[in-house]
Amino acid sequence: MRKLLILALGVVLSTSAFAAGQIEPTFKDVKYGPHERNTLNFWQVKSDKTLGILVHIHGGGWFGGEKAATQNKDVFKKAYHTASINYPLVKYGDNQPAMANGATRAIQFIRYKAKEWNIDTSRTLLTGGSAGGASSMWLGAHDDMADPESDDPIARQSTRVAGVSITGGQSTLDPFLIEERIGSETLKHNMLFKPFGVENIEELKKNWESKYKAFSNKYTALQHISKDDPPMFLRYKDAEFPAKDAGHGIHHGMFGIILKEKADKVGAKVYVQFKNRTPEVSQKDFMDSILIGKQ
């Protein structure tokens, strides 16, 4: 378990936009919802005009992990704001949909604070590694979850974003599809079953069709992606088959290919990068085009 969590967290830390640093957030541990882990850190760039925002969702298999506490030294020199969120976790007794609801609420809260924090919400880009990437892709692909009739002004906010740029994220958690396309070693990773209240992979597979398929698929991007979704850039280390172990498999490049295959069918734009596969646009240029409009 410890090894798998370290691998998952390593993916997050490899994301260049969230390299460790010493710059404290402008606003720290801001509550965005009722759960004790509904908190975020926000780094605000001073500007006379509204700026886009990069929203980071941490990894850790939906088991562990923490929002970024500091940023690298140039965070206030960028042409966009930055936020990093915490959300409920399995290790504290939560299961889905708590993780998904946390990420959703965070985006709605950021929209709610847009005027106060000088945010151009039309330039909201989600990022994250591993489970944070899975949540980012899911949010990017999901239809708007705003509730215009709610008495809660935050719940009335849109959940739509302008783009998604992730590392090592899971586009599906279907154990049969994963076994076929990525390899059986991946099924040893408890991200496939624990977040759904399932004790082991055997139970998940045995009751997949009757009990868990709809539940699991509801919180993955593959289920939701459609033509009107924002563009996504998905980066992985490799797509070697079969996966050599659970840590390799859960961050496998085939997750990107699987989502791109469906995206191509429905008319959505998904870029996938891994060893020996380079898309026509770099991840940095992709992110800049959304956050600051730079082509």
N, C-alpha and C positions, 0 to 999 in steps of 0.2 A: 504493500500500500504506500509506504513512505517513498519508495522509488518511483512509483507511478505519479504521485503528487509532485515530486521534484521535477520529473520530466514535463508534466503539464505546465508547471510554473515557469520552467525554463523557456518554453515556447513564448510565453507572454513577455518575459524579460528580453527576448531577442528582438522584439518589435522596436525598431529604432526610435519611433516617436515617443516611446515610454522608457527610454534608458534611465537608469538610476541617476539621481542628481541631488542637489542640496537646496533647491528653491521650494520654499513652502507655498501652499496654495493661498490665493487671495481670500477665499472663504473656505474654511475647513469644517469637515463633519456636518455639512448642512443636511438637515432632515428633509427628505422628499416624500416620505410616507410613514405609516404607523408602525411598521416592523422595526425592531431595534437595529437591524442592518440596512435599513433604508436610508443610507447616508451617502453623500458625495463630497468630493473636493473639487474646487473650481479655481482655475488660474485665469485671471482676467487681464487681457491686453488692453492698455489704454489706447483709445482711438476716438476720433471725431465722428466716425461712421460706424455703423453696425458691422460686426465681423462674424464669419462662420465659426463653427465649434466642432472640435474633435472630441468625441465621447468614447472613453475607454471602459470596456467591460472586462474585468479580470478573469483569468483562467483558473483551473484547479479542479476540473471534472465535476463542477457543481458541488464538490465536497468541501474544498478549502479555498485559500487565496484571499487577497486583500486588495483594496483599491490602492492606487499609487499614492504614496505619502508625500513625495517630492518629485520635482521634474528637473531635467537638465538645465544648464545655466542660460540657454537661449530661449526658454519658454516664453518670456515676455517680449522677445524680439520677433516672434512669428506674427504672421498676418491673420491669426485666428486664435480664438480662445480654446482652452482645454479643460475637460472634466474627466474624472475617474470615479466610478461608482462601486459601492458595496451592495450586496443583495443577499437574501436568505440562502443558507447552505445546508446540505445533508448532514454534515457533522454536528450541526446545532439542532437537528431534529426536523428539518423541513424537507419536503419533497416538491416535485412539480405539482401545481403550476406556480409555486412561490417564487422560483428563480425567474421564470418568464414574466410574472407579474411585477417583480421588482424592476427588471430592465425596462418594461413598458412604462411603469410609473415614473421612472427617472427621466425618460425622454419627455413625457408630458409635463413634468415639473420644470425641466429646462425651458420648454416652450413657454410655460407660465411666467418664468422669470426673464423672458427675452428682453422686454423693454428695460427692466431694471439693470440687467447685466449687459446690455448693449449687444445682443446676439441677433445675427441674421439667421433665423431658423431654416431658411431655404438652402442654407449651406451647412446642414448638419451631417457629419460623417461619423459612422460607427466603426470602432476598431476593437480588437481583442485577440487573444490567443486561446487555442483549445476550446474549452467550454464558453469562454467569452466570445470567441469567434462564432460558435454555434448559436449563441443568443443573438449576436449581431446579425448573422445571416437570417435567422428566424424573424427578427423584427423588420429587417429590410424587405423580406418576402411577404410578410403578413399584411392583409388588408387593414385599413385604418380601424383602430380600436377605440377611437374617441366616442364618448357617450354625450351627445349634445343635449340630452334631457337631464343630465345629472345635476344635482344641487352642489356638487363639488366642482369648483372652477378648474381644478387640475385635471380631473377626469374628462372634462369637456375638450381638452386639448388633443390635437392630432398626434398620432404615433408614427407618422410617415417621416422618412429621412431622405436625404439627397444621395446617399451612397454608403457602401460598406467596404472596408478594407481590412482583411483579417489574416491571421497566420495560424495554420494547423487546426482549423475548425471543422466540426462534424456537420455535414449537411443532412445526414440521416442517422438514426440509431436502430434501424431495422436489422436484427441479428442475422437473418437469412441473407439479405442483400450484402451485408458486410462480410459474412463468411464466404460468399461467392466471389465478390469483387476485390476484397482486401485480404482475407485469410482468417483461419479459425483462431489464431493466437489473439486476435483483437477481441474475441468474445470473453477473454479473461478480464478485460477492463470493466470495473464495476460502474462506470458511467453509463453503460448500456442498460443497467437494471436498477441499481440502488436509488437513483433520483425518482423512480416511479414506484417506490415502495416494494420492490421485488428483492428477495433475498439472494437469488443466484440466477445464473444464465439458464440453467435447466428449467427452472420454473417459468422464466420469461418465454422460452421457446415453446414449452408445452402448452402454455395458455395464450400464445401470441394472438392467434386469430380471434379467439373468443373474448379475451379480456384486455390485452395490452396494446395491440396494434394501433387502434385509433387513438389511444391515450398518448403513446410515444410519438406517433407521427404528427400529432397536433402541435408539438413543440419543436419541429425541425423544418428547415427551409424547403426541403424537397417537396413537402406536402403542399406548400403555399405559393411557390414561385409562379409568377404570371407575367404577361407582357408589359403591364404598367408598373412593374417594380423598378427601383433605382438600380444603377449599375453596381456591380460587385467585383472586387479584386481579391482573389483567394491565393495565398502563397503557402507552399509546403516545401518540405525538404526533398522528398522523392516520392515515387509511386511504385517502388519495387514490389513485385508479387512473388510469393506471399509475404505478408508482414512477418518480420522475424520475431517480434514479441508484442505484448499488449501496448507498451508505450509507443512503439513504432507505428502500430496499426491504428491507434486512436487519433494520430496526427497525420494520417496517410494522405498522399496526394490524390488518391482515387475518390476521396470525398469531394474534392473539387471537380473532378471529371464527371462524377455522377450528377452533380448539380448543373454543370455546364451542358450536359447532354439534354436535360429537361429544359434548361433555359433556351437552348437553340431551337427546340421544338416549339416552344410557346412564344418566342420572340423577345426574350429578356437578354440583357447584356451581362455576361459573366466572363471575366478574365481569370485564367488559372496559370500559375507559375510554380514550377518545381524543377529539379535537376533535369537538364536536357530539354526543357520546355520553357520557352520565353515568349510571352505574349507581345503584341505590337506596341504596347504602352508599358512603361515602367510603373512600379507601385507608387513611387514618389510623385511622378507626373500625374498619375490618376488621382491621388489624394489632393494635390495642389489644384487640379482642375475643378474639384468640388469645393474645397475649403476657401480658395481665394480667386477662383476663376482663371487661373493661369494655365495656358495651353502649352 
